[in-house]
Amino acid sequence: MIGAALAGGLALGTASPAYADCNSPLYPTLSKCNEARKTCVSSWTSPQQCYRVVYGNDSFARYQFLVKTRC
């Protein structure tokens, strides 16, 4: 019983990360957004270009980027 629980725990610990894209937090300026993109590059993630986020009434909100997972 203990051996099975240990083996299951080891299998979970070595699993690859889930493949799910996610949005970054919002940044007040394009330059801050671009700086934050540099911190999201890894062997599993690839940040996309920063884009403007606007509210429903067309007023400017902030900048954001999509972080894509690599397959």
C-alpha positions in Angstrom: 0.0 0.0 0.0 2.8 2.4 0.9 4.7 1.5 -2.2 1.7 2.3 -4.4 1.2 5.7 -2.8 4.9 6.5 -3.2 4.9 5.4 -6.9 1.8 7.5 -7.5 3.4 10.5 -5.9 6.5 10.1 -8.0 4.5 9.9 -11.2 2.6 13.1 -10.3 5.9 14.9 -9.5 7.4 14.2 -12.8 4.4 15.1 -15.0 4.8 17.8 -17.6 3.1 21.1 -16.9 -0.5 21.6 -18.2 -0.8 23.1 -21.6 -2.8 26.2 -20.9 -2.2 29.8 -22.2 -2.8 32.6 -19.8 -2.9 36.4 -19.8 -0.4 38.5 -17.9 -1.4 41.1 -15.3 -2.3 44.6 -16.7 0.5 47.1 -17.0 0.1 51.0 -17.1 2.6 51.6 -20.0 3.8 49.7 -23.0 7.4 49.9 -21.7 6.5 48.2 -18.4 4.6 45.5 -20.3 7.6 44.9 -22.6 9.9 44.7 -19.6 7.6 42.1 -17.9 7.6 40.0 -21.0 11.3 39.3 -20.6 10.7 37.6 -17.3 8.1 35.1 -18.8 10.5 33.4 -21.3 11.3 29.8 -20.3 11.6 26.4 -21.9 7.8 26.0 -21.3 6.5 29.5 -22.0 6.6 32.0 -24.7 5.2 35.5 -24.2 3.4 37.1 -27.1 3.4 40.8 -28.0 1.9 43.4 -25.7 -1.5 44.7 -26.7 -3.8 47.5 -25.6 -6.7 46.5 -23.4 -9.8 48.7 -23.7 -13.0 48.8 -21.7 -16.5 48.5 -23.3 -16.9 52.3 -23.8 -13.6 52.4 -25.8 -11.6 54.1 -23.1 -8.0 53.0 -22.8 -7.3 50.7 -19.8 -3.8 49.2 -19.8 -1.4 46.8 -21.6 -1.3 43.1 -21.4 0.3 40.0 -23.2 -0.6 36.4 -23.7 1.8 33.8 -22.4 1.7 30.7 -24.6 2.8 27.3 -23.4 5.2 25.4 -25.7 4.4 21.8 -26.8 
